[in-house]
Amino acid sequence: MVALPADLLKGVSGPPDGTYRTYNPFMHAENEAGAPLGRLLRQLRQSRRLTIEELAEASGVSGRAIGDMERGRSRRPHRGTLTALAQGLRLDEATHSLLVTAARTARAEATARSGPAVASPFTLPRGLRDFVGRADELEALRALAAQATEQAPPRTWTARSATLPTAVVSGPPGSGKTALAVRLAEQLAPSFPDGCFLLDLRGLDAQPLSAEQAALRLLTSWGVPDAELARHTAEEHLARYYELAAERRVAVVLDNAATEAQVRPLLPREGRSLVVVTSRRTLAGLEGVHRVELGMLTDAESASLLRAVLGARRVDTEPEAVRSVIDSCGRLPLALRVAANWAATRTNWSLGRLAGRLADEERRLDALSAGDLRVNSAFALSYSKLAPGAALMFRLLSLAHGTDIGLEQAAVLRQTSPTAAEDLLEELVESGLLLPSRDGRYRLHDLLRLYAASRNRAEDGAEDSRAARARARSWLLDSAVRAGGWFGPDGAAAPGPSPDRLLTLDSRERALRWIKEESDNWLAAFRDAAEVGEHAKVAEVAEALNTFSENWVSWGHWPEIYERAAAAGAALGDATLQATHLNHLSWAYWACERRQADAVAASTRALALATAAADPVQQAWSHDHLGWLRIVDDDWSGAADEFRRATELFAEADHLTGFLQASGGVIPVAWKAGRPEEALTAYRGVMDVLDDPLTRDRVSRDERDITALIASYHVSYVYLDEGRWREAADLLASLRGQLDARGSYWQAGKVYLHLAHALTHLGRHQEAAAEYRGLLAMTEHIPAAVLAEARTHLDALNAGEPSPPTRFPL
């Protein structure tokens, strides 16, 4: 069965303007094989007469990791991995040093090729400068971490032999769970050279992150490319997560967990990493974890926190007032910090005056509590002293979409400029009512969000609040549409500047970064739009991001996007729109989740709707979808029939690009189905369209080149299989250098190899030998199996022996 790369199946759908890009499941770039590190490791393994599986057993490094290194897919192995491999290979000191040097070189080359490093959105946030207390808890966690850093070979950590160091930090809201975990990770950073990461599992959201989504975010943060993730199933994503966690030394904080089921798949099974889970629940169902339960601070710790913020002299001169403040705040770290920050900005106030204000029960909001502790008195006091503009911003932040708020969304909510919004946000930070996040962003603690929402309900009219939320929703979704415009088939048709001038999206890179960084926010706005019945906007956003989705297949939310978009089409009574998004949904089911049955059902439903609506284009895309999906079942004849019907419908609709794509699919599929004449007819149809002066201007230069290249590559198999050696040789000679220039080294190797075979059959032995030798010189890129076949045929030619039998599997 031919595996379908998920990122190349997307050609079955596209925007309504009738322009599409050509994708083909048989054309995909391979990673560079045989890089110096990979070659050295393979040579060392083979010199010991070990298979990859035997070396994996001897070293404790997974077979997949070894294979990735040998093929050049993994260019940044860590020293611990290399040491384990050296032990498994029984290398002497000099050879071990040579392996380390090759790895260092590969790492430097990979870094140079990838350009400047982009900071991961899940790197550790800045910790509290005035963190105090929790000494016993920190000491226990440091001792746990030492188990990870002191163990020698990674393979000693297995599910059977030991429990990988994992801690669960639980406690009520505001007790400082995240602050403790971040403090620990900061202290231990030197022991974890591969980084410290914090991932919010969104345990309080209506839709918390799933374990797979969390694993994908960490894999992306660890540098695994989306193209690789797109080719794998959910189970393979988790396997890759376990593999990298075993190879690396990282500290991972899984913050704000909801349930054991969410966390359990994210606990690594081996390695020398540390995982710290924070949750309001104890997660008692997790086995073999170290538990730290945070209660309230002691009186001494509470006083130390006040000293850290206010200074020792000011605190120690009013011990009675300090005790009153501590009692009013319930010894809850968040409430104490808010109260202290408030007092820090009012040096003319005595702590006695602060204590009196906090003791005023009428200023408390009964609905806001942490466990059985009412903590809003501290919040109310800080809030009451805000300037009106900052107070309004605080209330409006409770309406924001997402938990990580950027300047632009805040400016839209407050109807002001980003500069003015930043001033207001910083005032809230100074008052302790807002937390700084990464890269100039901000976030509200859950309790503070509740408090802000309560003040919004009490002070702002429902109509004004709805208008503010709608304003933010509209801005986020319009920005998503503009950003998605950079990824349309015509790359030159970049979107213009936004009318409000809040956001600059002047390149694909900026657009891609915005879509990813704001994904939680615009997704929340998208869901909101669906809930309030903004069906046209839902469909518009989904369509605008259709082509972009190929660039982020591993995101995990595309099925939801197109489910909601298809439902929007149904709600609008627009059968064509519903069919369009059902076709997109079919792609999402297969590419993102490998749900083949659901993908087939979505395309089948789309076909019925498009047929009823007499829309030939969406009928054609449905058939095109079903053609690729039949390939998954090795139903080549059925696939050929689907593609043929798609070409007929595209021709009827004069949909040129769709016609070219479907025809390109007919060529290899008809050949595999034993219908070579149909494959040749499809090939001639593609080339006729590309050469026709009446249609040339309707196809971009790049699309024309790649379509001709793919079609010619596929039809070469028909010529080879039928023994039409001269036609095969002429065609393959015209393809030399084109595929390798595009990074498709596997296919490029087949071009050189098959050209040499054809020349051999034509009796042009010197030319054939030259092609074989040229191919063998390309060891850095061409897969080993292709090189081995070339070497066998060249040896036969040099010995004057008959050429070995040749087969031409696609």
Salt bridges, closest charged atoms under 4 A:
GLU30 OE2 - HIS28 NE2 3.03
GLU32 OE1 - ARG75 NH2 3.22
ASP68 OD1 - ARG71 NH2 3.12
ASP68 OD1 - ARG73 NH1 3.16
ASP68 OD2 - ARG240 NH1 3.40
GLU70 OE1 - ARG42 NE 3.75
GLU70 OE2 - ARG45 NE 2.60
ASP130 OD1 - ARG337 NH1 2.55
GLU139 OE1 - ARG142 NH2 3.08
ASP194 OD1 - HIS78 ND1 2.95
ASP205 OD2 - ARG202 NE 2.80
GLU212 OE2 - HIS237 ND1 3.14
GLU228 OE2 - ARG73 NH2 3.11
GLU228 OE2 - ARG240 NE 2.96
GLU243 OE1 - ARG64 NE 3.77
GLU243 OE2 - ARG240 NH1 3.32
GLU260 OE1 - ARG281 NH1 3.59
ASP299 OD1 - ARG331 NE 2.48
ASP316 OD1 - ARG307 NE 2.80
GLU320 OE2 - ARG323 NH2 1.93
ASP327 OD1 - ARG331 NH2 2.74
ASP360 OD2 - ARG363 NE 3.57
GLU361 OE2 - ARG364 NH1 3.15
ASP366 OD1 - ARG374 NH1 3.40
ASP404 OD2 - ARG438 NH2 3.31
ASP404 OD2 - ARG441 NE 2.92
ASP446 OD2 - ARG280 NH2 3.01
GLU459 OE1 - ARG395 NH1 3.22
GLU459 OE2 - ARG455 NE 3.20
ASP460 OD2 - ARG395 NE 2.82
ASP478 OD1 - LYS537 NZ 2.51
ASP506 OD1 - ARG510 NE 2.79
GLU518 OE2 - ARG441 NH1 2.94
ASP520 OD2 - ARG202 NH1 2.97
ASP520 OD1 - ARG217 NH2 3.12
ASP528 OD2 - HIS401 NE2 3.08
ASP528 OD2 - ARG469 NE 3.10
ASP528 OD2 - ARG473 NH1 2.87
GLU531 OE2 - ARG564 NH1 3.47
GLU534 OE2 - ARG473 NH2 2.89
GLU540 OE1 - LYS537 NZ 3.09
GLU543 OE1 - HIS584 NE2 3.25
GLU550 OE1 - ARG21 NH2 3.17
GLU560 OE2 - ARG527 NE 2.75
GLU560 OE1 - HIS557 ND1 3.75
GLU560 OE2 - ARG564 NE 3.03
GLU593 OE1 - ARG595 NH1 2.51
ASP598 OD2 - ARG595 NE 2.86
ASP635 OD2 - ARG630 NH1 2.95
ASP641 OD1 - ARG644 NH2 3.64
ASP641 OD1 - ARG675 NH2 2.85
GLU642 OE1 - HIS623 ND1 2.71
GLU642 OE2 - ARG630 NE 3.14
GLU648 OE2 - ARG644 NH1 3.34
GLU648 OE1 - ARG645 NH1 3.22
ASP654 OD1 - ARG698 NH1 3.34
GLU678 OE1 - ARG675 NE 2.98
ASP702 OD1 - ARG742 NH2 3.84
ASP705 OD2 - ARG701 NE 3.36
GLU722 OE1 - ARG724 NH1 3.19
GLU727 OE1 - ARG724 NE 2.76
GLU767 OE2 - ARG764 NE 2.99
GLU771 OE2 - ARG736 NE 3.24
GLU789 OE2 - HIS757 NE2 3.03
